[in-house]
């Protein structure tokens, strides 16, 4: 029911590849898609990232296809607005009876946005599906992000999985007792679920304080980091890929930095 | 109301990162101070963050059949104050982007501002004013959570309208974005207000010491609320 991407990050084909290399590829792909002035480079990013996810990381095709549908609802609504409020160029379609028209400039902008969102989302999925969060924490530590922030993020991360499990149990037992039959009942049940969840959360937080104190917690959490060497071949391939996308972005109208 | 990866062009995504940065820095400073004073604060903050994440990953019942997610940050702001809620919001949004594909990395700044800063600040203000004025506690919590949700959605519309003013200008674009999101967001805000008020009711009935320890409600009010329920 609650399939999170993290499950795949723990056991995918690229699990043993260096974390910093994966982050480098993912983040630079995102930046290149966002700053590209034409839809070619983002679409190239989307295609190559999807290929890597499916072929190298071996994520099931059906699962990945379902993931790609998540951003669609927001994209459709917002891009529809952009489509109608941008005027200029030839009028392609007019809505009879309303002052609404779709013009060439509007279509161009909408296509560009769709390509950027697509490229960005595919790169984000690349990071999410291949890199476990625990390894990102290690990178953050080496980047000297404040310790209190990393500790807070790690504890939050740990609790998310415990709470999702509990929320699922409460939800299923409510559904079995017809808790979501009518709208009024749904709100009532959802409030009950959230309230119970909050109280249980708080209690497990207090229990964690005790448990950590019993194990000599002194305000600092330590995790051993392991460094994996980056192979020259992988690094060269990554740089080549970034170079090609950058080149495609430059060839199709220059890079928009500001 | 997450803005998704790749949607905000330069320079707007950088601008929203810069706008959010000072709040995060103040929040981190406050968290640091809190943790040094009371060590038990760190796990409690963490479970609050996890609670917000789980709440926002559940689908909320909505009038018009569409499923939407509660933001949940209003509760965090009422409990710990707006700046700490901003830090929790940042952590939750990063996890949402990476685990659930809601939001993104470049749009993180804009999302943190709308969901982690503007919404919680509204919730916090309304809660403080309402409690001080002696208004009905549950009505205050309802308003705080519902208006925090609405503030989030208005800020998101502003962010999108600034980035894509089109030929209609900022105001025209803003009303277009606001109108199209109102379909899902206004019912959602009302439902979320009701849900958070119910959560508050459970806390008052079952574990009121949380509220007294964080100085959120005086004991006399809690006793009165418990008597009214009994």
Interface residues (C-beta under 8 A of the other chain):
Chain A: X2 X4 X5 X6 X27 X30 X31 X33 X34 X35 X42 X67 X70 X71 X74 X75 X77 X78 X80 X81 X82 X84 X85 X86 X87 X88 X106 X109 X113 X116 X117 X118 X119 X120 X121 X123 X124 X125 X127 X128 X133 X146 X148 X149 X151 X152 X153 X155 X156 X157 X158 X159 X160 X162 X163 X164 X167 X171 X180 X183 X186 X187 X188 X190 X191 X192 X193 X194 X195 X196 X197 X198 X199 X201 X202 X204 X205 X206 X208 X209 X212 X217 X219 X256 X257 X258
Chain B: X2 X3 X4 X5 X6 X7 X8 X9 X10 X11 X13 X28 X31 X32 X35 X36 X39 X40 X42 X43 X44 X45 X46 X47 X48 X49 X50 X51 X53 X54 X55 X57 X58 X60 X61 X63 X75 X87 X88 X91 X92 X94 X95 X97 X98 X99 X100 X101 X102 X104 X105 X106 X160 X164 X165 X166 X167 X168 X172 X173 X176 X177 X180 X181 X191 X194 X195 X196 X197 X198 X199 X201 X202 X203 X206 X207 X210
